[in-house]
Amino acid sequence: LRREPREPEPRRGARTRTMGNETAPGEAMDLDTKKQESTGPAAAEKAPIKVFDLLCQNVHLLEEAVHAKETSLCMGRLMRQTSAARKRMTEHDIAKLLKTKLPNSNEVQQTLAQFLDLTVREDAKIAMETDDNKENDAAAEAVNGTVEGGKKEEKTSAATATPVHNRPTRASAVPECEIYVFLLAILKLLDSGSDEKARELSGIVVDWLQSFNRRTMDSLAARIYAYFSWSHERCGDDHLQGIRSKLLTLQRTAILRHDEIGQETLLNLLLHNYLHFSLYDHADKLRSKTQLTSNQHRNVHQFCRYLFYIGKIRAIQLDYTESKEKLQQALRKVPSGAKGFRITLHKWLCMVHLLLGEIPERTHFTTPGMRRALKPYFSLTQAIRKGDLKTFQQVAQRHWDQFMEDKTHNLIVRLQHNVIRTGLRNISKAYSRVSLEDVSKMLGLSGGIEEVECIVAKAVRDGAIEAKIDHANKWMTTNEASDIYSTFEPQQAFHSRIMFCLNLHNEAVKAMRYKPKEQKDKDSAEEARKERLQQEQEIASALEEDDEF
């Protein structure tokens, strides 16, 4: 064998020259390894998860939660992952999920076959058959002893083993998983525009839920109730009005079964049903008869809806102070992603501010993403701020359809008196004495001097302006402006701010989580036991010392 001459090693400090795009061998190896690393796990991470795998993971998550008897804690994560897969989900994915996770649920499959196409596609069938064949071949090789070496056996078993989330569901969690599949079917029907089918299927599922009394099913049942009401609302007012007795029956059942999440959801659905048909008295009576404290609200979203409905009822009942408090509390608790609900809250809060004689801040209307929706209310606020009745009537007439859709038209009719009062306040600041005829022209009233005289007298009696009416000469004399700091108005402003901070502090304290009473009793009993043992040891050591003496 002849030896090939070795390449001379470069001297220390010698520089390596590269021409153009040439690289040194070491650098080329580094680049190759970097490319392999970039095409390896990074590419696997960027690959999107299939809808079927995501749905299987959701069912597995629900199964583990049922096994731990804590479905309410995982419900937020479950619905977030469901909403992520909702846009790409097809009927074939639901069929494949039902066949993989619930192979023995023939009743569910027969029910869904009336509303969905549960035929699995050919490529999905071939993929499932190849997976089964691989598993059978791997099992046969393991039995015959054809697999040699521990590493090879581990690799083949890891490659051919079925993932945990693709295995059939445990028997203990089958009802919850069936309800989840029904929920996916209802969502698919609603997204595809099949409102009638969604209404019929949701009615079947609600009736089927009455045969179960499982606390692990309460969170899913609450979701089914919500989509049950929504599907009927999308089909028309007649269908929505027809389920009112059904919702009342479900609420009584939830109270008897101590289903707290179901009680919150059904109460909000009933309030929404009453308010949709402008039955404010019925809604207030239902709220007063329902014994539900703030400590019993387990779902923040349902609590926000409850506060919003109470704020609407109080605004119609002329209790603007409590309405403002409820709406502000709901606006603080509303999730950031609920954009439509936040816009509705801003609209009603703006109306309540105006009815209280307050002008909302400009930042109320300049929130990003809400300017176009709040533009009619901004124009309305500008007209009220100027006290121009003519401009107010033009704005109300121009956007009347929008106000009718928002169901704030009743409050806008009441705002006409606030516009007149604001105009009178501006006139009283500008003139020390002005005739009632000029006041009528400035405000744009067409009722005559007698009507203006009555309006001014009412404003003076309510304390809106400080003036006197000369009935003989038919003019209004304004009193001299006094120092505001000599009145109780600054004290009242500070008092309202302090009460707001105190209420916010009390709500934060109530929202904090404490240990249950049983755990406290256990901790105190453990401490008492340790103290007793320590005292016994001290007594025993003292007796031993006495015996030695």
HELIX and SHEET records of a PDB file:
HELIX    1   1 PRO A   25  THR A   39  1                                  15    
HELIX    2   2 PRO A   41  LYS A   46  1                                   6    
HELIX    3   3 VAL A   51  ALA A   68  1                                  18    
HELIX    4   4 THR A   71  ARG A   86  1                                  16    
HELIX    5   5 GLU A   91  LYS A  101  1                                  11    
HELIX    6   6 ASN A  106  ALA A  113  1                                   8    
HELIX    7   7 GLU A  122  ASN A  144  1                                  23    
HELIX    8   8 GLY A  150  THR A  160  1                                  11    
HELIX    9   9 VAL A  164  ASN A  166  5                                   3    
HELIX   10  10 ALA A  171  ALA A  173  5                                   3    
HELIX   11  11 VAL A  174  ASP A  191  1                                  18    
HELIX   12  12 ASP A  195  LEU A  209  1                                  15    
HELIX   13  13 ARG A  215  MET A  217  5                                   3    
HELIX   14  14 ASP A  218  CYS A  235  1                                  18    
HELIX   15  15 ASP A  237  GLY A  242  1                                   6    
HELIX   16  16 ARG A  244  LEU A  256  1                                  13    
HELIX   17  17 GLU A  260  HIS A  276  1                                  17    
HELIX   18  18 TYR A  280  LYS A  289  1                                  10    
HELIX   19  19 SER A  294  GLN A  296  5                                   3    
HELIX   20  20 VAL A  300  ILE A  316  1                                  17    
HELIX   21  21 TYR A  320  LYS A  333  1                                  14    
HELIX   22  22 LYS A  339  LEU A  355  1                                  17    
HELIX   23  23 ARG A  362  HIS A  364  5                                   3    
HELIX   24  24 LYS A  375  LYS A  386  1                                  12    
HELIX   25  25 LEU A  389  ARG A  398  1                                  10    
HELIX   26  26 TRP A  400  ASP A  406  1                                   7    
HELIX   27  27 HIS A  409  ALA A  430  1                                  22    
HELIX   28  28 LEU A  436  LEU A  443  1                                   8    
HELIX   29  29 ILE A  449  ASP A  462  1                                  14    
HELIX   30  30 ILE A  484  SER A  486  5                                   3    
HELIX   31  31 GLU A  489  ALA A  511  1                                  23    
HELIX   32  32 LYS A  517  GLU A  548  1                                  32    
SHEET    1   A 3 ARG A 433  SER A 435  0                                        
SHEET    2   A 3 TRP A 475  THR A 478 -1                                        
SHEET    3   A 3 ALA A 467  ASP A 470 -1                                        
END                                                                             
